[in-house]
Amino acid sequence: MARLSGALVAILLSGVPASAATSVLDFIPLAIDGKPAPLSAYRGKVLLIVNVASHSIFTPQYAGLEALYQKYKDQGLVILAFPSNDFGQEEPGANDAIQKLAEGQYKVTFPLFAKVALAGEHVAPLFEFLTDKQANPSTGGPIHWNFTKFLVDRDGKVVERFEPDVTPDSPELAVAIEKALRGDKDKSKREGDRARAGCESPCDILETPSGHVAI
């Protein structure tokens, strides 16, 4: 049997095609050690997915991300770091060098993944999904630089996006993470449904084909 190319192996290990995915949990990227790391293992967790680089003005954010992880990991937050060399050639090294810097200099303990492409013809399927405006209308669009952050809820749905200048210690990021950890999105939806159904106090909502009815 002919040896499979690295690109083909990556495609086979990536999980479903980005166009068929319904959530982040459908993908199987490679960990920093080259082994498949299904994101379904993080079902029920809140994820902060970040594209990282070792030689960027934003690289010190590694320390802030680790602090964020330590603060919220017991509540269900996991930070997933994906190195890429697509922006300013700021990640030229191999995976072992990336791991050495992140874990050695910045004491990172959250999961690191193998270097991926985020631009051009061979964008990693996970990031193709994250940036797809049809799949994620409010958070999609091209990544412009390293340390862009995608916040994913416990069901694998992308809920917010933060550009590189939003630092890990930014209050707006903390608020969004805490909201996702509490599941406030579902709470707000239920409260909105009660209001539309005319409930003055908490009541049950019955979903019907024509809408919501208070019972």
RODO-2510 file (C-alpha; in nm, 4 decimals, decimal comma):
residues 215
     n   res          X          Y          Z
     1     m     0,0000     0,0000     0,0000
     2     a     0,1304     0,3425    -0,0904
     3     r     0,2257     0,5580     0,2045
     4     l    -0,0380     0,8172     0,2878
     5     s     0,0647     1,1806     0,2589
     6     g     0,0667     1,3969     0,5696
     7     a    -0,2150     1,6085     0,4262
     8     l    -0,4329     1,3037     0,3637
     9     v    -0,3656     1,1659     0,7106
    10     a    -0,4685     1,5029     0,8569
    11     i    -0,7932     1,4948     0,6603
    12     l    -0,8707     1,1381     0,7704
    13     l    -0,8053     1,2226     1,1336
    14     s    -0,9921     1,5520     1,1387
    15     g    -1,3359     1,4008     1,1986
    16     v    -1,6279     1,5095     0,9833
    17     p    -1,5763     1,7689     0,7061
    18     a    -1,6263     2,1242     0,8290
    19     s    -1,9340     2,1568     0,6074
    20     a    -2,1005     1,8619     0,7839
    21     a    -2,0074     1,9567     1,1396
    22     t    -2,2708     2,0751     1,3832
    23     s    -2,0358     2,1627     1,6691
    24     v    -1,6722     2,1923     1,7684
    25     l    -1,6998     1,8489     1,9287
    26     d    -1,7165     1,6804     1,5869
    27     f    -1,3468     1,7374     1,5131
    28     i    -1,0384     1,5247     1,5793
    29     p    -0,7234     1,7400     1,5573
    30     l    -0,3750     1,6164     1,6432
    31     a    -0,2281     1,6845     1,9863
    32     i     0,1176     1,8414     2,0118
    33     d     0,2654     1,4881     2,0280
    34     g     0,1024     1,3951     1,6970
    35     k    -0,1666     1,1682     1,8417
    36     p    -0,5379     1,2097     1,7521
    37     a    -0,7198     1,4118     2,0181
    38     p    -1,0993     1,3994     1,9674
    39     l    -1,2631     1,7173     2,0911
    40     s    -1,5628     1,5074     2,1924
    41     a    -1,3552     1,4299     2,5028
    42     y    -1,4408     1,7839     2,6170
    43     r    -1,8172     1,7388     2,5969
    44     g    -1,9759     1,9267     2,8844
    45     k    -1,6798     2,1656     2,9172
    46     v    -1,6567     2,5324     2,8226
    47     l    -1,3726     2,5751     2,5728
    48     l    -1,1547     2,8710     2,4844
    49     i    -0,9866     2,7907     2,1518
    50     v    -0,6856     3,0104     2,0753
    51     n    -0,4488     3,0202     1,7775
    52     v    -0,1050     3,0784     1,9266
    53     a     0,2495     3,1624     1,8142
    54     s     0,5876     3,1587     1,9868
    55     h     0,7369     3,4808     1,8457
    56     s     0,4495     3,7278     1,8567
    57     i     0,3941     4,0516     2,0430
    58     f     0,1015     3,8579     2,1937
    59     t     0,3029     3,5497     2,2999
    60     p     0,3131     3,6635     2,6674
    61     q    -0,0621     3,5982     2,6668
    62     y     0,0361     3,2354     2,7283
    63     a     0,0922     3,3310     3,0924
    64     g    -0,2440     3,5030     3,1166
    65     l    -0,4183     3,2076     2,9534
    66     e    -0,2596     2,9723     3,2057
    67     a    -0,3788     3,1980     3,4898
    68     l    -0,7279     3,1972     3,3384
    69     y    -0,7194     2,8186     3,3111
    70     q    -0,6115     2,7772     3,6732
    71     k    -0,8871     3,0131     3,7872
    72     y    -1,1730     2,8418     3,6067
    73     k    -1,0682     2,4835     3,5290
    74     d    -1,2435     2,3401     3,8347
    75     q    -1,5650     2,5020     3,7097
    76     g    -1,5299     2,3390     3,3681
    77     l    -1,3116     2,5649     3,1520
    78     v    -1,0516     2,4122     2,9189
    79     i    -0,8191     2,6202     2,7008
    80     l    -0,7108     2,4617     2,3714
    81     a    -0,4054     2,6137     2,1992
    82     f    -0,3401     2,5671     1,8262
    83     p    -0,0064     2,6976     1,6922
    84     s     0,0076     2,8422     1,3407
    85     n     0,2736     3,0068     1,1263
    86     d     0,0288     3,1841     0,8958
    87     f     0,0405     3,5307     1,0500
    88     g     0,3714     3,7120     1,0297
    89     q     0,5650     3,3827     1,0228
    90     e     0,5599     3,3970     1,4017
    91     e     0,5553     3,0200     1,4578
    92     p     0,8402     2,8813     1,2423
    93     g     0,9470     2,6007     1,4767
    94     a     0,8430     2,2374     1,5001
    95     n     0,5928     2,1049     1,7522
    96     d     0,8589     2,0036     2,0047
    97     a     1,0033     2,3570     2,0085
    98     i     0,6555     2,5040     2,0492
    99     q     0,5845     2,2717     2,3416
   100     k     0,9191     2,3489     2,5037
   101     l     0,8528     2,7238     2,4996
   102     a     0,4899     2,7027     2,6127
   103     e     0,5470     2,4545     2,8935
   104     g     0,8997     2,5611     2,9870
   105     q     0,8931     2,9388     2,9748
   106     y     0,5212     3,0005     3,0357
   107     k     0,4418     2,6917     3,2493
   108     v     0,1389     2,6076     3,0354
   109     t    -0,0626     2,3058     3,1539
   110     f    -0,3668     2,3339     2,9263
   111     p    -0,3820     2,1194     2,6081
   112     l    -0,1512     2,2074     2,3183
   113     f    -0,2174     2,0850     1,9659
   114     a    -0,0010     2,0268     1,6594
   115     k     0,0727     2,3197     1,4305
   116     v    -0,2103     2,3880     1,1857
   117     a    -0,2823     2,5975     0,8781
   118     l    -0,5295     2,8808     0,9291
   119     a    -0,4980     3,0483     0,5884
   120     g    -0,4653     2,9402     0,2268
   121     e    -0,6038     2,6268     0,0645
   122     h    -0,5496     2,3824     0,3507
   123     v    -0,7140     2,5463     0,6519
   124     a    -0,7591     2,3011     0,9384
   125     p    -1,1206     2,1735     0,9367
   126     l    -1,1815     2,2936     1,2945
   127     f    -1,0858     2,6484     1,2041
   128     e    -1,2726     2,6286     0,8764
   129     f    -1,5792     2,5617     1,0911
   130     l    -1,4977     2,8296     1,3499
   131     t    -1,4628     3,0982     1,0814
   132     d    -1,7585     2,9865     0,8679
   133     k    -2,0107     3,2720     0,8631
   134     q    -2,2938     3,0358     0,7748
   135     a    -2,2240     2,7970     1,0623
   136     n    -2,1363     3,0779     1,3064
   137     p    -2,2935     3,4031     1,1825
   138     s    -2,2002     3,6165     1,4826
   139     t    -1,8422     3,4926     1,5278
   140     g    -1,7321     3,3760     1,1823
   141     g    -1,4989     3,5524     0,9421
   142     p    -1,1268     3,5223     0,8677
   143     i    -0,8710     3,5161     1,1477
   144     h    -0,6468     3,8211     1,1158
   145     w    -0,3671     3,7447     1,3625
   146     n    -0,2350     3,5202     1,6364
   147     f    -0,4130     3,4832     1,9719
   148     t    -0,7672     3,5172     1,8398
   149     k    -0,9988     3,3491     2,0894
   150     f    -1,3199     3,1527     2,0312
   151     l    -1,5421     3,0777     2,3309
   152     v    -1,7407     2,7548     2,3023
   153     d    -2,0245     2,6501     2,5319
   154     r    -2,0767     2,3115     2,6968
   155     d    -2,2627     2,1830     2,3896
   156     g    -1,9786     2,2655     2,1517
   157     k    -2,1433     2,5775     2,0083
   158     v    -1,9373     2,8918     1,9433
   159     v    -2,0841     3,1734     2,1527
   160     e    -1,8291     3,4570     2,1364
   161     r    -1,5090     3,5633     1,9631
   162     f    -1,2339     3,7888     2,0941
   163     e    -0,9589     3,9459     1,8855
   164     p    -0,5900     3,9307     1,9909
   165     d    -0,5958     4,2669     2,1700
   166     v    -0,8489     4,1271     2,4186
   167     t    -0,6062     3,9980     2,6787
   168     p    -0,6694     3,6948     2,9011
   169     d    -0,7164     3,9228     3,2032
   170     s    -0,9721     4,1383     3,0215
   171     p    -1,2956     4,1831     3,2214
   172     e    -1,5067     4,1245     2,9107
   173     l    -1,3476     3,7838     2,8571
   174     a    -1,3983     3,6877     3,2216
   175     v    -1,7626     3,7916     3,2069
   176     a    -1,8200     3,5840     2,8925
   177     i    -1,6476     3,2781     3,0404
   178     e    -1,8437     3,2994     3,3639
   179     k    -2,1660     3,3368     3,1688
   180     a    -2,0852     3,0268     2,9634
   181     l    -1,9901     2,8310     3,2741
   182     r    -2,3247     2,9195     3,4341
   183     g    -2,5168     2,8397     3,1168
   184     d    -2,6775     3,1847     3,1205
   185     k    -2,7603     3,1598     2,7513
   186     d    -3,0233     2,8930     2,8219
   187     k    -3,1462     3,0805     3,1305
   188     s    -3,1928     3,4005     2,9298
   189     k    -3,3771     3,2118     2,6593
   190     r    -3,6163     3,0574     2,9118
   191     e    -3,6832     3,3944     3,0699
   192     g    -3,7483     3,5452     2,7291
   193     d    -3,9872     3,2632     2,6448
   194     r    -4,1779     3,3209     2,9696
   195     a    -4,2070     3,6916     2,8985
   196     r    -4,3382     3,6309     2,5463
   197     a    -4,5857     3,3771     2,6836
   198     g    -4,7202     3,6338     2,9302
   199     c    -4,5913     3,4747     3,2501
   200     e    -4,5619     3,7152     3,5402
   201     s    -4,3842     3,4503     3,7503
   202     p    -4,1837     3,1412     3,6555
   203     c    -4,3921     2,8955     3,4618
   204     d    -4,3355     2,6011     3,2349
   205     i    -4,3055     2,6520     2,8609
   206     l    -4,4485     2,4006     2,6186
   207     e    -4,2958     2,4074     2,2715
   208     t    -4,5415     2,3519     1,9887
   209     p    -4,4944     2,3690     1,6104
   210     s    -4,6476     2,7159     1,6128
   211     g    -4,4455     2,8561     1,9017
   212     h    -4,4255     2,8567     2,2824
   213     v    -4,7274     2,8190     2,5084
   214     a    -4,7189     2,8799     2,8839
   215     i    -4,8623     2,6001     3,0952
***
